[in-house]
Amino acid sequence: MINVKPIPDELLGDNIVLVTPTGYGSSRERIYNVRVERQSAITDYSSSSQRENTVITVWYDCKNSYPEAEFPAGAKVEYDGEVFEIVETKVCKTDVPHHKKFKARKIGEAE
């Protein structure tokens, strides 16, 4: 058995809002104690110009982040007044899920 420690609390200082579609609209759930990193990326692949802060990578620790959540591709995330669409999700496991990591690209401003 591999002994993997949780992500340290001092690295989990961010909160996000997960917006998922439902049969009657969408639900909004605040997720606490995650790590968000911004990066520059090309958002229009036919252009070589770079736009600042258009992609975020989020780490969710299965022990220290809460509440329990899934991050399916296509779901929306609100962070720092902006809306992002999840484009890639990865679950890192040992014997049980350890942490979840996802990338999301900016699609607009939060209302």
Residue pairs with C-beta under 8 A, 6 or more apart in sequence:
1 94
1 95
2 94
2 95
3 94
4 94
4 98
6 61
6 62
6 63
6 64
6 98
6 99
7 35
7 59
7 61
7 64
7 99
9 33
9 64
11 35
11 59
12 33
12 34
12 35
12 59
12 61
12 64
12 65
13 33
13 35
14 33
14 34
14 35
14 36
14 58
14 79
15 30
15 31
15 32
15 33
15 34
16 30
16 31
16 34
16 36
16 58
16 77
16 78
16 79
17 28
17 29
17 30
17 31
17 77
17 78
17 79
18 28
18 29
18 30
18 31
18 69
18 71
18 75
18 76
18 77
19 26
19 27
19 28
19 75
19 76
19 77
19 78
19 83
20 26
20 27
20 29
20 72
20 75
20 76
21 75
26 76
28 78
29 67
29 69
31 60
31 65
31 66
31 67
31 69
32 65
32 66
32 67
33 61
33 64
33 65
33 66
34 58
34 59
34 60
34 61
34 65
35 58
35 59
36 56
36 57
36 58
36 79
37 56
37 57
37 58
38 53
38 55
38 56
39 53
39 55
39 56
39 57
40 50
40 51
40 52
40 53
40 54
40 55
41 50
41 51
41 54
41 55
41 105
42 48
42 49
42 50
42 51
43 51
43 54
43 105
43 106
53 106
54 105
54 106
55 84
55 103
55 104
55 105
55 106
56 77
56 79
56 84
56 103
56 104
56 106
57 101
57 102
57 103
58 71
58 77
58 79
58 101
58 102
58 103
58 104
59 99
59 100
59 101
60 69
60 71
60 99
60 100
60 101
60 102
61 98
61 99
62 68
62 96
62 97
62 98
62 99
62 100
71 77
71 86
71 89
71 100
71 102
72 86
72 89
73 86
73 87
73 88
73 89
74 85
74 86
75 85
75 86
76 83
76 84
76 85
76 86
76 107
77 83
77 84
77 85
77 86
77 104
78 84
78 110
81 109
81 110
82 106
82 108
82 109
82 110
83 106
83 107
83 108
83 109
83 110
84 104
84 105
84 106
84 107
85 104
85 105
85 107
86 102
86 103
86 104
87 103
87 104
87 105
88 102
88 103
89 100
89 101
89 102
90 100
90 101
90 102
91 97
91 99
91 100
92 98
92 99
92 100
92 101
